[in-house]
Amino acid sequence: MNAVPDRSVGAGPNVTVKRGRKGATALKDSPKSFKSGDQVVLPPYGVGIVSGTTTKTVAGADLKYYEVQFPNGTSRAYVPVHAPLEAGLRPALTSEEVQSVLERLAHGRITLPKQWAARHRKVTDILTSGDPYQIATLASELRRWDLERGLPDLDRQAYRRALRLLAGEISAVLDITAQEARQMMDAGDEDELN
């Protein structure tokens, strides 16, 4: 693992950052370092703020970590300063990038396997990648499937999760509510799915 679980007194649930998958798509121009106050995304936890760096002793060695705080105020994660991208940490979208993601959500296409197990693996890989462009493309395709023939339960859950992930990041970046982000995404309420 590339991170240390948060075991601080009063820190709430333990959070452990897992190493990202090899070949996961990263956004363009991802910085190799972050500073206090930067808005970041750490899949699968969502949008957080870098609150600074800290040094922790792991296996007898002092290592430096970014401390990432999440909006609920009780969760935090520690991500190695020397390898934030490998841990999956990336900058949050910019307000300019939101429009591109919304375009992908409206018109993105992806070929998904017809066989359930293969499709489930691909969908899970996309959702855990944390890449908003891939997630928006997936949501677009699942929306299309839903309109054409309805979605099986697991695909419907994946679609809802994709919309929640996108709405969470868009609302944080634009400083709007998740409901307003869902309206921008033309997603309506989660209960409107067939």
Buried (B, 14 or more C-beta within 10 A) or exposed (E): EBBBEBEEEEEEEEBEBBEBEEEBEBBEEEEEEBEEEBBBBBBEBBBBBBBBBEEBEBEEEEBEBBBBBBEEEEBBBBBBBEBBBBBBBBBBBEEEBBEBBBEBBEEBEBEBEEEEEEBBEBBEBBBBBBBBBBBBBBBBBBBEBBEEEEBEEEBBEBBBBBBBBBBBBBBBBBEBEBEBBBEBBEBEEEEEBE
